[in-house]
């Protein structure tokens, strides 16, 4: 293998790895705060990508309607659970959050979509449409199960994944889409040409990670989230609303998922069900990283991305086998290092 | 007992007769065949997930091992399908042992997501190797035949599948009712307790995993000879997810839940696929949307699954045979001989020294109290003595043998039994089932003997012993109640009965009197004196000073991890250092 190919594969791997890293981070975050293994993350990737692609084509993305429906459902669910105690200000906040945002997204999309307002506005609009779905889903599907076991939450996540996957087919159709990138230019580095989009992906990933680091380290909400992750009961006792923490965690996950989709759709054709396998690789990275450590998960994600790109060059048919089997030596090492585990539900 | 042993008969008749009812549409028979195959897989998941607490998304892969083994051996090697059944089971069991050896030591959610990973990688292996026919799979698999009769008709095959379901259910029910099955059931809620009574918990996890994998392979074998062709799709991750949700929806902790979940999911899926295009008109994946929504709503309504809401689930009463021969008992060391000696014991957690240079000796047939203020290191000391935790330094010697480095089961085998500060009983088991776990090391039957019901004589002995110890502690009347329905104080006493089932030389009791009423405390004290009279050595941690002072022969007082005082209760009570530790200075 000559060095040029090595460099190209490495570059490919780093770009993919950056996406997996983002997903891994969001999965670790959601799991730590809510104990939900967020299987529908793949759908958020696909929704983000396809919403952005529809906007890029000057069409009205169907996901806007789903956003409105989910917002209404979340509103209904919250009204029901909080029916005994809902002061007017909280009610106003609830209505603004669950009905106002979808309405604003709907109106904006209607106005802007036919104009094709450029990649940046389209990307922001796609984020506005897809991100709020995550906290709405949390309210509708997971919050009523807050006391359930990890297993039940996991199965509920599978249910959400199935429903969103089916919905993706209805909203976006079976055809795949691609869209314009953030940059058409490229950077020449000797024999290697780095596409602008790849730089965007790596740059945004780094920026987002720094942002998350700042959020967790320096803001009250971030600290509250960390506290919830460490000890749910303890956090409640000192007045941190676990429901609110869950909502923030889901919002961040939705944002990260949608952004990942927007970033990859210029590089590869995305179908309504493409997200699942991408999300699974994020999972693999999260497990390798230990489902608890953010830097560990991010590093593991880079490794998964690089491994994937090299194995697709050497043995493309066994690409997935290699990537998913790579987890096993890591698990083995972890299990030999750690002691016997005791499951306490 | 009657009900249990007789249900397979009418079930068998139903398996053979049902599909021939004249008004039954053939389509229902087909549906029934799919339900049967799924039920077998879901039964495995009840053992694995519901009882063992191990979530697996990968059961469809084991279905694949079964199906591909028979497909390859019948099509390419020309073997008879009946001959490939044991081979399919063996291949799957070996695969499960290999996968289990790598992944089973991971904790719950790691393991669950780990199963996703190997399931995906096995799927792509099936789909990319020539041996498995790549994506096209293997076709022209011969049908099963019985004395010249080819079982191609769906109605004939219905009988095969459902006899298979009955056999799988019987084998699993037998397993769960055996010594090995108790070890699996003890994994949820009481794994640490089970280990301290000699249950090899990693082995129990492996057994559950292999059992579930073999059932899935059996289902795969049935599937291959029903479809007469195999391809990778039904063995992928999505299928694995579907089996898991069948088990969880039906009620993962209950065998009938497997049938219920498999039936519901298969029928609802089918109805939706049939109905929705008629209502909505367009072809789409509407059924998955509706299915997903129903699933979430069902879990929100019945997080424990549906079965416990249909049937009132209670532990089955256990028929105890008092005439069963008593288990051999070990001979206790003569009174006054040193039993346990601890020298220079240390345990540091980072900067915190929980146990600091602790030394004491226990002599056979005495009751010693280990007391001290909260956080003095008493429970940590118990954990060090029983192998749950390893000392940072120091020696522990029991009957002349060093204990440091031994696992909890190995220490239990030497004759040290304990109870726990936070009660560790298995919630889904009855009182006597929990107690009989204590006698685990006094039985020998393995899983196979359990499945084949060859362990009855030994089981009768174990249960008779458990009943005897329950009577010993005065809880015989509660034997068949669910363990967690008792008052907390009584649950502590159940733990003592369980400890006595080990036939212990040394009994370590962590706050046995907490939560007991006055008369119950008096009964407990009488029981402990009686045990002392029989030659058992007892060490107890307790905060009730009246109880401790009246009962014990000697006290060891701890404070901040160190030994503050030691001696007879009357002397310790006057010790100024002890008074200061308990009441503060200038009291």
Interface residues (C-beta under 8 A of the other chain):
Chain A: X31 X35 X37 X140 X141 X144 X145 X148 X149 X150 X151 X152 X154 X155 X156 X158 X159 X160 X161 X162 X163 X164 X165 X166 X167 X169 X170 X277 X280 X283 X284 X286 X287 X291 X317 X318 X320 X321 X323 X324 X325 X327 X328 X331 X332 X334 X335 X338 X340 X341 X342 X343 X345
Chain B: X49 X53 X55 X102 X103 X105 X106 X107 X108 X109 X110 X112 X113 X114 X116 X117 X118 X120 X121 X124 X125 X128 X187 X188 X189 X191 X192 X195 X201 X202 X241 X244 X245 X248 X249 X252 X284 X285 X286 X287 X288 X289 X290 X291 X292 X293 X294 X295 X296 X299 X300 X303
